[in-house]
Amino acid sequence: MSAGTQPPYGRTGPHPVALSPRAQREAQQGLSLCLTWLDMPLREALRDVDRRLFAAAEASRNHLEQQACFESRLIVEREGPAFRNRFAAHLSDRFRRLGDVPEDKTGGANPEHLTLSLVDPEEQEQFDALASMAARAEARSASSLFELGFRLAVLAGSAPLEGEALPAGPRALTAALEAAVAPMPLSNPHRLLLFQAVDKHVLGHGDAFYGALNEHYRTRGILPGFRVYPNVRIAASPAAERRGKATDASAEPVSGAAPATTEGHIGVLEGLRALLASRIEASRGAGFSPGRLASDDELQTALLALQGHVSDVADAAQREIRSAQALRDELVHQLNLGRPAGSPPAELTLEQNDTVELTAMLFQSLGQQIAAASPGRAVLGGLQWPMLRAAVNDRGFFDQAEHPARQLLDTVGEAAQHWLDPAEGEPDAALVDRLERLVVEASHAQVIDPTWRADIEQQIALLSRKAHVAERRQIEAMEGRDRLERARQRATEIMNEHMVRGAAPRGVLRILLERTWADVLALHILRGGETGEAFLYCLGVTDQLLGRRPIVDPRKLRQDVERGLEHLGMHAAEAAQVAAGVFEPLGEQHDEGLTPTDIALRLKQRPRLGEGTAHGEPVAPVQPTPLDPAAQAIYDGFGSLRFGTWFEFVRPEGGVTLRKLAWFSPGTGRCLFVNQRGSRSEDIDLTRLARLIASGEAREWKEQRMSIVDRAWRAVARNLRRENARERMAGRA
């Protein structure tokens, strides 16, 4: 690399671009979204580095390498907040310089005057790693980056941004990573470990990150209809022609073509209406009475009146999700309310009736995805009239995933499904209160306010952070318990080996060695390992107590025993009494007030190391039981299982429960499952998990990228096709 060449990461040009006030505001909001989204993945990347360094230290047999790993862990822990601040500062600078022209790589210098120098292998390795990370991330998120480049170019008033000019692109993130890690005194291999962790937790989820950023700017009105690939929509027949076919008993092409339409784009209103018409045809519905059809203005007035009635219902339990017939009856009653006597009653048009029918089906399908006792069902019932009014006013509610009303409904549905299920714990009172206020606000509003959705998302983000903290505490507790249990097991094995080789001790000495002194060994294993100086010295004391080594100084030996007991938290006076009871056979005198039986009883009643603490909570030991071939094959595949994998467990009463495998120990087989809120679930070890998967009672759950509203639309279309097929079969019979 030439000395006159600037590194390709983090450059900005000398030509600042003056942004308009709105562009500055939008850029600042985009930066806030980026920093909020990236904060948790960066924290997880630092924790991942800590875990990798600890694993490397455990696997290494070289004490110098182990020491280097532990020193790097301290650096990562100490410099973590500053690392995240430098990362955020670099991104903030890139957003402030939005639209700047990047400098020429040669800096405008004459190539003849460039000086050449040798390449530092470590710098070159880091440069290659960062470049490879950025290239992979750009390839994974090419379409989203393409959209984002155009949207940010609108703010900057420049050509589409790409590569280094894109302030939140993969190259900007790797440049921020390079700037953030530069002051950290890490060795090159450990720095590459940090790069790998950031690549996994930050750049590895870049598609979702850039999708969220695009969605933010799309809702802000910046190129709202822009797509990399246009949506291919299958043309549907006009409503009048479709209704004419619906009255003909031989109109099979409509029902046959409907599935292709709905599968092409489930949100298209005409596809769902075609299925609805087929159902009416199959059931030989007579249509609607040819009375006076309601105008759009009359319908909007009636919906606004019914919408206002929602806030008058104080009891949330009365706000149930209404059926299509109930909605239609209330709407027709409101249309005819106060009309002169003798005038023809108002009726809904065919299109209005279809909108009411499909909206009711949508809410009923959403309600089926939410627990019956959840307060979210009452919230959905309160939003049914405002959403129906939005659907009648704008058919984009059915067609456009970015429609404000549809996005609000999707956010409310996700919040009710994940955060308000009583089976997962007490629903968050603040979220319930915010959703209840949303119902009141929507009942008095003319249009859907996008800030409502932002408020709910902010509340959910707060709950997600709380859940992450709770989950992290559970993981730390399980890791501590697992390390403690392994140290206990190893100390017991070492003690048994030494007791078998020497003379079998008796009385108080035997109880002391098997229980209390084994805990002393376990404590030193936890602190310094089996090669630690303190452990080896304690092992020498053990050999003297067992008679395997001669006792040179009985008084010093007694002091060592007392000191070891005090390390376990035993009071100095109690430790002296126990030591006196042990050393009586060696010629020492102990307190006349305590007999050897009293001392032995006290040792048996004393809690073992860690019991009564978060890490020492009693845990049933995992018994190695034989597995059948199918379960054994699944168990063997757990070697590639990752933390954070979600599983579905079949409930005995029906339905499934989602649980996240937050942590597991390959050594002991213990697992930690948590729910969406980070609360600990029932204890399941790897052996039992393998059996449940083999029997079909559990399976790995793949994240559903489809929103809850889109899933509801698919369920509506599926039910309509099923009903149509059933009615046709009944008609042929």
N, C-alpha and C positions, 0 to 999 in steps of 0.2 A: 504494500500500500504506500503510495507516495506521501511525503510529508506535507505537500501543499494541498492535498485533497481533504475535504471536510467529511466527517462521518455522515452517512445518508439519513440518520435518524435525528429528528428534532430540529431541522433547519427551518427558518422562516425568512422570507425575503425582505428586502429593504423598502418595499413599496406598500405602505399601509393602505388599507381600503377603508374609506369612511362609510360606516353603516348607518342606515336610517334608524330612528328611535325604535320603530317596531322590530327591525331586524336585530338590533342589539338586545331587545327584550326577548325575542324568540331564541336567540343564541344563548342568552343567559339561562333561559328555562331548559333548553336542550342540555346545557352543561350540568344544571342541577339534576336532571334526570339521569345523566351519565354517572355522576358521582354517587347518586343514591343507589343506582343499580350495581355499580362496581364495588361498593364498599364491602358487602358481604362476601362476594367471591374472592376479593383480595385477602380478607381475613382468613377465609378457608384455605387459600393457597399458603399463607404463612403457617397455619396449623399443619397443613400437609407436609411442608418442608420440615417442621419440627418432628413429625412422625417418621419421615424418611431418614432424618439424621439419627434419630434414636434407634431405628431398625438397623442402620448401617453400623452404629456403635455396638449394638448387641451381636451383630454377625461378625464383626472384626475380632481377630485374635491379637492384633497389634495394639498395645496400650497407647502408642503415640497417635494412631489413627482414631482410637476411641476418644482420646483427649481432644483431638481436633474437632471431632463431631460434637462433643459436649460444648466446646467453646463456641462453635458456630450456632448451636441451639441458643446459647445465652445471647449471642449477637442478634439473632433473629427476634428473640423475645424482647430484647431491650430496644432494638431499632425498629420494631414493627410499626408503632404509631408514626414515627418520622418517615418511614418508608411509604406509608399510605399518604401522608401529607405531601411528600415530594411528588408522588404519582399524580395526586389531584392538582397540585400546582402546575405541573407540566401540561396536563390536559386543559386547565383553565387558561394558560397562556396560548395554547393552540386555538381555543375558541375565541379569545380576544383578538387574535390575528386572523380571524376567518376571512378567507379570500385573498390573503397576501400572496404575492407571486414568489414562488420558491427561487432561491438563488441558483445560478448555474453551478454544476458540480465542480467545475474547475475554478470557480470563483473569479472568472474573467481573466485569469492569468495566462500568459503565453506558455504553451506546452514546452517550449524550449528551455524555459527557466525553472521548470519543476525539478525538485531534487528527489531522488529516490532513496529509500532506506529499507532496512530489513524489516520483515513482518514479525511482530510478536506472536508466537503460536497461540498463546492464551487469548489475546485480543481477537485474533482471527477466528478462533473457535467460538468465542462469544458472539462475534459479528455474524458468523454463519448460523449459529443457533437462532439468533433474533430474526435474521432474514428468512430462515426456514419457517419459523413460527408465523411470521406475517404472511408469507406466501400461502401456507396451508389455510390460514384463516380467511384470506381473500378468496381462495378457491371455494371454500365451504359456503361463504356468504356473498357470492358474486352478485346475485340478483338484488339482494337487500342493500348492498353497498352501492350498486348502480342507482337505485331509487334515492338513497340518502344523498348521493353526490348531486343529483339534480335538485333535490329540495333545498339543500344548503347553498347551492349555487343561486337559487332564487333570492335567498337572504343576502348573499354577498354581491349579487348583481354581476356575476362572472360566468365564465364557462363552467360546465359540470366539473365538480371536484372529484379527484380520484388520487389514489396512491398517497403520497406524503401530504398533499394539499387537503385531504379529508381529515378534519380535526379529531374525529372519534374513530377513524378507521384502524385496521390492524397495525399499520405502520406507525400511526400515532401512539397506539397502546404499547407497542414494543419500544418506541422511543421513550415513552414515559417510564416504562420498566427499566430501561437502561439508565435513565437519569436518576430514578429512585434508588437503584441498587448500587450506583457508583460509589457513594461515601461509605458503604458497609464493608468492613474489613473481612470479607469472606474469601476463602480460597477458590480457585477456579472451578474445581469439581462441585463444591457446595453452591457456588453461584449458578452453575448450570442446573443443579437440583431446583433452585428457586425459579429459574426460567421454565423448567418443565412443569412445576406446580402451577405457575401463572398460566401457562399454555393450556393446562388441563381445566382449571377452574374458571378462567376468565375468557381466553380466546376460544376455548372449546365450546363455550355456550354463546359464541358471538352471534349466531343466527337469531336466537331469541332476543339478544340485546339490540341488534340492529332492527329487528322487526318491531320491538317496542318503541325505538326512537322514530322509525318511520311512521308508526301508528300515532305517536304524539304529534308530529308535524302534520300528518294528514288530518287529524281532528282539529288542528289549528287553522285549517284552510289553506295549507301550502301544498299545491298540486294534489288536491283531494282525489282526483280521478286518474292519477298517473299510475300505470302498471308497466312492469317489464314485458309481460306477455298479456295480450288482451284476453279477457274472459270470453270463451266460446259459448254462446247461448243458442239453444235450439229454438227456432221460431215456433210459437204456439198459435193456434187458430184464434181469430177474434172471438170475443165473448158471445156476440150475437150468433155467430155461426156455430160455436160450441153448444150453445143452448138449444139451437135448432136440432142439432144431432142428438142431444140428450133426450128429446121427446120421441125419437125413433128407436124402436126396440131392437133394430138390427145394427145399431151404431157401434160396432166392435172396434173400429180403428182408434177411436178416442181412448178407450181403456187400454188398448194395446200399446199406444204410443206414450202413454203417461209415464210409465216407469223410466223410459229413456230420458224424458225431460227432467224428472226430479233427480235422477242420478247425476245428470250433467251439472245441475246447479240447484241444490236443495232449497235455496232461499228464494227461487223465482216464484212469484205469486201465481203466474199462469199455470205452472206445472202442478202446484197443489190444487188449484181450482179445477184443473182437468180431472184429477183424481176424485175431487169432491163431486164433480158432475157425474162421473162414472158411478159413484156410490148411489147418487140419487136415481140415476137411470136403472141401476141394478135392483134397487128397492122399489122401482116404479113409482117414485114420488110424483105427485101431481103439480109440483111447483108451488107458486104462491098466488094468492087471490089477486085478481087484477084491479085492486083498489087504487086510490090516489097514491102515487109513489112520492116518497119524501125527497125533498131537494137536499143538496149538500149543506146549505146554510141551516135548514131545519135540523138536519142530523147533527151538525156541529153544536147547535144550541142545546139540543137534548143531551148530547154527551157531556157538555160542559156542566149542565145542571146535575146530571148523575155523578159526574166526577166530584163536584163539590159536596155531595152527600157523604162521600167516603170519610171526610174529616169529622163528620157528625157522629160517626160510630166510635164511641169511646172504648168499647170492649173489643180488643183485637181478635178474640175468639169468634166474633160474629162476622169477621171479614174473611169468609171462606172463598175459595176459588169457585166461581160460578160456572155452570155448564152453558153451552151455547143457547139452549132453550131459555134458561133463566135470563141471560143477557138480552136475548131477543125480546122476551116478554116485557122486561123492564124498559127497554128502549122504545118499543112500540107504545107502551103505556105513557111514557114521557112525551112522545111525539103527539099523542092525541089528548094530552092533558090540557084542559081549558078550551078545546075546540067547540065551535057552536053546535048546538043540537041539530041533528039531521044531516050534518055534513059527512061526506064519505070518510071513513077512517084512513089514516095514513099507513102505508106499508113500506117496507124496505125494498129497495131495488135488488135485483139479483146479485150485482157486484157488492152492494153493501151487506147483504145477507151472507155472502161468501166470506167477506172480511170478518164479520162477527163470528162465524163458524170456525174459521181457521185460527183466529185469536184465542177463542175459548179452548180449542184443541191444544194450542201452544202452551197455554197456562196450565192445563190439566197434565200435559206431558212434563212440564217443569215441576209441578207439584209431586209427581211420582218419583222424581229424583231427590226429593227432600224428605226428611223424616217427618212422620205424621205429627209428632209432638213438638216439632221445631217452630219457634216463633217466626221463622222465615216464611212459612206458609201464609200466615196472616198478613205479612208484608206484601207478598205476591198478590193476595186477594185485594189489598188496598190499592195496588198499582194496576189492577186489571182495567178499570175505566180509563185512567190516563193513557195507558198503552193502546187501548182500543181507539181512543180519539186520535192518537198519533198515527196509527195504522190507517184509519179512514182518511186522515188529512194528507198523508203522504205514503204512497205505495212502496216507496223506498225502504220502509220499515221491513218489508218482506224480502226485498231484493238485495239491499246493501248491508254488508256486515259492519260498515263504519257508520251506519245511521245512529245519531245520538241516543234515540230512545231504545234502540236495540242494544247498543253498548251498555247503557244504564241497566237494562234488564239483565244482561249477561253478567254484569258485575254483582248485582243484587243476588242473582241465582247462585253464582259461585260462592259468595259470602255466606249465604244461607246453607249451602251444601257442606262447606268445609268448616265453618266456624260457629254454626248455631245448632249443630246436632246435639241434643241432650244426652245421647248415648256416649258421647266423647267427653262429657264433663259439662259443667255449668257454662251456658253461653255468656259471652262477654257482654256485660251490662252496657258499656259505652257504645258498642257496635249495635246492639238492639235499640238503644235510644236514638242513635243516628238514623237507623232505618225507619223507625217510627216517625221521626221528624221528616224524613224524606217523603213518606206517604202524605203527611199533612201539606208539605210544600208542593208536591205534585198535584194534589187535589185542588189547589187554588191557582195554579200556574196555567198560562195559555200555551206555553211551549216547554220542552224539556231543556233544563239548564245544564250545560256540560260540567259546571262546577260541582253538581251533586255527585257525579261519578268520581270526580277527583277527590272529594272529601271522603267517600267510602273507601277508595283505594288507599288513601293515606291512613285511614283507620286499620285497614287490613295489613298494610305494610308494618304498622306498629305491632300488630298481633303476630305477624311473621317473625319480627325481630325478637319478641318475647319468647315465641316458641323455639327459635334457634338457640337462645340463651338457655332455656330450660333443657333442651336436648343436649347442649354441650355439657351442662352440669351432670346430667345423667350419664353421659359417656365418660366423663372424668371420674365419676364415682365408680362405674363399672371397671374402668381401666385400673383404678387403685385397688379395688377388690380382687381383680384378677391377678395383679402383680403380687398382692399380699398372699393370695391363696397359693400361687406358684412358689413363693418364698417359703411359706409354711411347709408345703409338700417337700421341697428340696431339703429344708432343715430337718424334717422328720426322717427322710431317707438317710441323710448324713449321720444323724444321731443313731439310727438303727444299725448302720454299718459299724460305727465305732463301738456300740454296745455289744454287738455280736463278737467282735474281735477280742474284747477284753472280758474281765470277770463281770458277771451279771450283778448290778448293784441292787440294793434292797432298801426298804423303808423310805424315809424322807428323801434320800439321795435319788432313788429311782423316780419318784414323783417329780422331783425338781428337774431332773434331766429330761424326762419324757414330755413335760408340759412347759414349765417356765423357762428352762435353759434352752429348749428348742426354739422358743419364741425369741430369745436373745440372739440365737444364730440367725433366725429369719430376719430380725431387725437389721443385723449387719449385712445380710445378703441384699436387702432392699437398699441400703445406703451406699455400699461400696462394691457389691458383688462378691463372688467367691474368691476373687484374687485380691480383695482389699486387705489392708494391713490389720484393721480392727477385727475382721472375720477370722483371719488366720491366728491372731493372738487368742481370740475367744475359743477357737478350736483347740489350741494348746491347753487352755484351762480345762476344757472338756476331757482331754486325754489324762490330765492329772487327776481329775475327779474320778475317772474310771480306773485309775491305777495303771494305765498304759505307759505313763511317763512318771519318773520319780518326782516327789514333792520336795523341792529344795527349801522353800520358805513357806510353811503353812500359814503364817500370818498374812503374807502378801497374797497367797491364794485366796484366803478368806476375803481380803479387801477387793480382789478382782471379782469374786462372786457378788459381793454386795454392790459393787459399781455396776455390774451387768444387770442386777435386779432393779437398781435405780433407773437405768436407761429405759426399762419397761414402764416406768411411772410409779414404781413401788416407793413408799415413804422410806426414808433412811432408817428409822427405828424398826420398821417392819422388816426391811431387808436384813438388818443386823440380827433380828430374831430368827429369820429363816436360815441365815448363814450359821448361826449358833447351833441350830438343830441339825444341820448337815455335818458340821465339823466335830460334833461330840464323839463319834466313833474314832476321829483322828486325834483325840486327846484334848480337845478344847471343851470348855464348859459353856453351857448356854443358860438363858434366862430360866430360873427355877419356876417361874410362873407359867410356862408353856411346856407341855409335854410333846414328844415327837408326834403323837396322834393329833394334837391340836394344830401343829405346824403343817402336817400332811393335809388335814381337812381344809386349812386356810388356802393352801396351794391349789387344791382341787376346786374350791369355790371361786377362786380368782378368775375373772374373765381372761380369755386368751388375747393375744396381740390383735388389736384392731376391733374387737367386739365392742358394740355399743357406739360405734362411730359410723359415718356415712360409708367409709370404705370397708368397714368390718361388719356390715350387716350380714347376719347369718344367711347363707345360701345353700340350698340343697345340693349336694355334690352330684356331678354328672356321671351317671353310671354307664360304663361302656357296654352296651347291650348289642347283640348281633342284629344285623339288618338283612332283609331279604335282598336278592340280587338287584331288583329295580331301585330300592331305596339306597343300596350301597353305591350304585352307579351315580345317583343324584348326589350322595354325600361326597363322593370322590370329585365331583365337579364343583364343589364349593370352594376349591382352591382359587378359582377365578372370580369368585363372588366379591362384589364391591360394597363398601359401606354406602348407605343411602339408597339401596335397592328397595323398592316397594313390593309388598306381597298382598294378595287377596286371600283372606281366610273365610271359608264358608261357615256361616252361623248355623248352629243346630236348629234354630227356629226359622231359618230361611234368610236369604240375602247374604251379602258379603261384607266383610270389614277390611278396610285398608290399614295396613301397618307398615312402617318404615323400619328396615333393618339398619339401625343407626350404628351398631358396633357389634363385633363378635370376636371371639378369641379362638384362633385355630388350635391353640394348645389345649385349652380346657373345654372347648366346645360351647361355652356360654354365649348367649346372644342378648342383645338389647333391642327390643322393638318399641317404637314410640308411635303415637298417633300424630295427626296433623298439627296438634297444639304443642307437641314436644313432651307430652306426658308419657310416662312409662307404662307399657302394656304388660300383659302376662308374660311370665318367664317361659321361654321356649329355647331349648338347646338345639344344636345343629343336627343331632341324631333324630330328635322328634320332628324337626322341620323337614328332614329328608323323608320321613315316613308320611307326613301330611301331604307333601308334594306327590309322592308315589301313589297315594290313595285318592288324589284329586281333591282333597280338602283344602289345599293351598296351592297357589300358583303365582309366579312372578307377574307383576302388573306393569304394563307398559304405559307410559304417560300418554294421555289422550290430548292431542294437540287441538282437537276440535272443541269449540266453546260449548258451554252448556245449552245455549240457545240453538246452536246448529245440531247438537245431539237431539234436542227436543223436536226440531223440524224433521230430522230423519225418522224419529219414532212416529211422528204424525203420518208421514208418507208411507212408512212401512205398515202401519195399522190400516190406512185407507186401502192400500193394495191388497192386504189380507182380507178385509171386508168385501172388497169388490170380487175377489176370487171366490170367496165363500158364497156370495149371493149368486154369482154366475153358475156355480156348481149346483146350488139349490134350484135355480131356474131350469137347468137342463134335466134335473131329476124329476 
